[in-house]
Amino acid sequence: MFSYLIRRILYAVPILLGVMVLTFFLFFVVQKPETMARNVLGKRATPQTIAEYLHKRGYDKPRFINREPGQPFYDSIFFTQLQKLATFDLGVSDVTGRDLKTVFKEGAIPSLLLTLPAFFVGFIMAVGLALYLVFVRETRLDAAGALVSIALMSVPPMIYIIFGQAVIALTFNYFPAFGFELSGLTTLKFLLLPVSLIVVMGLGSDVRLYRAIFLEEIGQDYVRTAQAKGVSSTRLLLVHVLKNGMIALITLVVAHLPLLVMGSLLIENFFGIPGLGNLLVSAIQTSDFATVRASVYLGSILYLIGLAATDVCYALVDPRIRLS
Amino acid sequence: MTAPLLDIRNLCIQFTTENGVVNAVKGISFSMEAGETLAIVGESGSGKSVTGLALTRLLPEPPVIYSSGEIIFGGRDVLKMSPGELRAIRGNKIAYIFQEPSTSLNPVFTIRNQIAEAIRLHRPEVKDIDREVVKYLDLVGIVDAAKRMHDYPHQLSGGMQQRVMIAMALSCEPDLLVADEPTTALDVTIQAQIIDQLKELKARTKMSIILITHNFGIISGIADKVAVMFRGKIVEYGETATVLKNPQHAYTKALIECIPQLGVRRKRLATIDHAALELLDR
């Protein structure tokens, strides 16, 4: 197991290198630093202020290889960026100048407060409902479940958000429609509506998918063996089918777990929650490319962690799989 | 004379499909005494497995409909039992061994847990479950059972897996063991071992066995009686030795013709002329 994880980390190095090169191309080749500086400084910026802005951030260096005589070849944007990311030096925001490490640390807390409860409540609800629909399979209740799930899936996310803010928050005044505060019960008040909305948005498709996974298990031979032993249908589902179905569910779920830190782009922006999703959206809007780059890089690291965690969970749940 | 252990009268089983109703079993009747071994022989789709599964209503309903008949087991009609009563019979009075041991065992539980589940369900008086599990694994010839019981199914060979299935079936001391093609998925030497195992168990316990197979070759030493099924009907029924020596029905004759024999030169195996047989049954 340990040697497997070491190998996994080594595999991650070339992938991250690829991510670095790709983001470099997007942010420094496709989009030139001059254009970015003009976006940030506004139309009235003089060539001098632009040159100053670029120099301060080191964006005026040669792009790939420094060919200036007397200077080291690696004194270029590409190598400086590479070295910074490799040492987890995220640098400062291109717009506000704040230290990005602090910015990300601050944003992670509201994001996790939003996405973690939404994930766990959503997952448990979806698994429970899916198992129940399998229990009543091929009845009218099952058909009704399919209908409701598809209806939930068919409504675009924006409609849920508008309904939540306009009807539940503003008309009935049950919850605040916007804002966030990090202090005990008040936080809960701000989070309840957005968390519920995330759960409802994902519920339909998750229930359909999990039901299909469990239905496939219920047709297996071992289920008939358990029935022939006299096992009750409840135990059959909750013990035999659930444990086998979990193997398939884990692939779908665990890889995305670390990404929960990155928050939710849509919900955070609409509800004014100062999480990492909100950070990314406003960074894109203000051409704060240092922040966007850091987000992309952190996101890919988290995804790689998720994939490794998936493999470990596989080995824990399925005795047929051994990591070596 | 005491009542028979199992008495099936005019059993009809239908499957409802999108293309209409399919009659899988068309009015079969037979009875079995306690301790007797019956072989049900027939080709794929003849209704033999459906009959075996129907004994404890293991077929999914719907699509299956028991349109008529009775399955009297221990004096009561299985077709009229509640789900709870059925569960009390399954595994406890009537136990099963299936065709494909590798998929019939649950891959994510140890064999100890799977056998223990049956014992816990039907024999709550057993205190030392591990000892009981080892006892039955020993009985079916698993070497070093105390250690092997913590294995998962994939760690065992096909023959061993089938022995585990047999141990699991025996662990609740059933009155009737239904072996549904128990050797079909195994290679020939293992087939012989499993059949020998069943023979030995039959001699040792007083359990009745229904052996469902398409292979006439394996039944001679083990079955007292044989029922030949063809297209949902029993076309021939009798003492095994008599049927093998002197088959009456054309289908039985053709099936016996198909048994390959070592050292006998044959150009082609006999084919079964279904159209002619259908006419014969009208």
Chai-1 contact restraints between the chains, C-beta under 6 A:
chainA,res_idxA,chainB,res_idxB,connection_type,confidence,min_distance_angstrom,max_distance_angstrom,comment,restraint_id
A,D221,B,E100,contact,1.0,0.0,6.0,A-B,restraint_1
A,D221,B,T103,contact,1.0,0.0,6.0,A-B,restraint_2
A,D221,B,S104,contact,1.0,0.0,6.0,A-B,restraint_3
A,Y222,B,N106,contact,1.0,0.0,6.0,A-B,restraint_4
A,T225,B,S104,contact,1.0,0.0,6.0,A-B,restraint_5
A,Q227,B,L58,contact,1.0,0.0,6.0,A-B,restraint_6
A,A228,B,L58,contact,1.0,0.0,6.0,A-B,restraint_7
A,A228,B,R90,contact,1.0,0.0,6.0,A-B,restraint_8
A,A228,B,Y96,contact,1.0,0.0,6.0,A-B,restraint_9
A,K229,B,G91,contact,1.0,0.0,6.0,A-B,restraint_10
A,K229,B,A118,contact,1.0,0.0,6.0,A-B,restraint_11
A,G230,B,R87,contact,1.0,0.0,6.0,A-B,restraint_12
A,G230,B,R90,contact,1.0,0.0,6.0,A-B,restraint_13
A,G230,B,G91,contact,1.0,0.0,6.0,A-B,restraint_14
A,G230,B,L121,contact,1.0,0.0,6.0,A-B,restraint_15
A,H240,B,N106,contact,1.0,0.0,6.0,A-B,restraint_16
A,K243,B,V108,contact,1.0,0.0,6.0,A-B,restraint_17
A,N244,B,V108,contact,1.0,0.0,6.0,A-B,restraint_18
A,P319,B,Y152,contact,1.0,0.0,6.0,A-B,restraint_19
A,R320,B,H154,contact,1.0,0.0,6.0,A-B,restraint_20
